[in-house]
């Protein structure tokens, strides 16, 4: 029971003291979950479904924009290159996922 209490308190603490970053983490978790479902569909283990791809890319785009704006308004103590790299990677994933939707057209 102690580990659950630890994680619950950590979650509450993160939500209270840095709400924008908490929302970004939830968006990234949703992005990764839907992205894994999309990739499993691409490999043929499940039926391919483009809505998972669109939702995953939408969460990625939202998280990248949110991280970029938050860092411009209130810089974090993290090194700037780490934040820029994270935004570029998440944004690149969103662009790739949206451009890959062409496969489902027609």
C-alpha positions as CSV (number, residue, x, y, z in Angstrom):
1,X,0.0,0.0,0.0
2,X,2.9,2.3,0.6
3,X,4.0,2.5,-3.0
4,X,0.5,3.5,-4.1
5,X,0.4,6.2,-1.5
6,X,3.8,7.5,-2.6
7,X,2.7,7.7,-6.3
8,X,-0.7,9.2,-5.3
9,X,1.0,11.9,-3.2
10,X,3.5,12.6,-6.0
11,X,0.7,13.0,-8.5
12,X,-1.2,15.4,-6.2
13,X,2.0,17.4,-5.6
14,X,2.8,17.7,-9.3
15,X,-0.8,18.7,-10.1
16,X,-0.9,21.4,-7.3
17,X,2.5,23.0,-7.9
18,X,2.9,22.9,-11.7
19,X,-0.5,22.4,-13.4
20,X,0.6,23.2,-16.9
21,X,3.4,20.6,-16.8
22,X,1.0,18.1,-15.3
23,X,-1.4,18.6,-18.2
24,X,1.5,18.3,-20.7
25,X,2.5,15.0,-19.1
26,X,-1.1,13.7,-19.3
27,X,-1.2,14.7,-23.0
28,X,2.1,13.0,-23.7
29,X,0.9,9.8,-21.9
30,X,-2.2,9.8,-24.1
31,X,-0.1,10.4,-27.2
32,X,2.2,7.5,-26.3
33,X,-0.7,5.2,-25.6
34,X,-2.6,6.0,-28.8
35,X,0.7,5.9,-30.7
36,X,1.4,2.4,-29.5
37,X,-2.1,1.3,-30.5
38,X,-1.6,2.8,-34.0
39,X,1.8,1.1,-34.4
40,X,0.4,-2.3,-33.3
41,X,-2.3,-1.8,-35.9
42,X,0.3,-1.0,-38.6
43,X,2.2,-4.2,-37.7
44,X,-0.9,-6.2,-38.4
45,X,-1.6,-7.5,-34.8
46,X,-4.8,-5.4,-34.6
47,X,-6.9,-3.9,-37.4
48,X,-5.4,-0.6,-38.5
49,X,-7.4,2.4,-37.4
50,X,-6.6,5.9,-38.5
51,X,-8.5,7.7,-35.6
52,X,-5.9,6.5,-33.2
53,X,-3.2,8.1,-35.4
54,X,-5.1,11.4,-35.6
55,X,-5.7,11.5,-31.8
56,X,-2.1,10.7,-31.1
57,X,-0.8,13.4,-33.4
58,X,-3.3,15.9,-32.0
59,X,-2.1,15.2,-28.5
60,X,1.5,15.5,-29.7
61,X,0.9,18.8,-31.4
62,X,-0.9,20.2,-28.3
63,X,1.8,19.1,-26.0
64,X,4.6,20.6,-28.2
65,X,2.8,23.9,-28.5
66,X,2.1,24.0,-24.8
67,X,5.7,23.2,-23.8
68,X,7.0,25.8,-26.2
69,X,4.7,28.6,-25.0
70,X,5.2,27.7,-21.3
71,X,9.0,27.7,-21.7
72,X,8.9,31.1,-23.4
73,X,6.7,32.6,-20.7
74,X,8.2,31.0,-17.6
75,X,11.7,29.4,-18.3
76,X,12.3,26.2,-16.3
77,X,15.6,25.4,-14.6
78,X,16.3,22.7,-17.2
79,X,18.9,23.3,-19.8
80,X,17.4,25.1,-22.8
81,X,18.7,22.5,-25.3
82,X,16.8,19.7,-23.5
83,X,13.5,21.6,-23.7
84,X,14.1,22.6,-27.4
85,X,15.0,19.0,-28.2
86,X,11.8,17.7,-26.5
87,X,9.6,20.2,-28.4
88,X,11.2,19.3,-31.7
89,X,10.9,15.6,-31.2
90,X,7.2,15.7,-30.2
91,X,6.4,18.2,-33.0
92,X,8.3,16.0,-35.5
93,X,6.2,13.0,-34.4
94,X,3.0,15.0,-34.9
95,X,4.1,16.1,-38.4
96,X,5.0,12.5,-39.4
97,X,1.7,11.1,-38.1
98,X,-0.4,13.8,-39.9
99,X,1.5,13.3,-43.2
100,X,1.2,9.5,-42.9
101,X,-2.6,10.0,-43.1
102,X,-2.3,10.2,-46.9
103,X,-2.2,6.3,-46.9
104,X,-5.8,6.2,-45.8
105,X,-7.1,8.6,-48.4
106,X,-8.7,7.1,-51.5
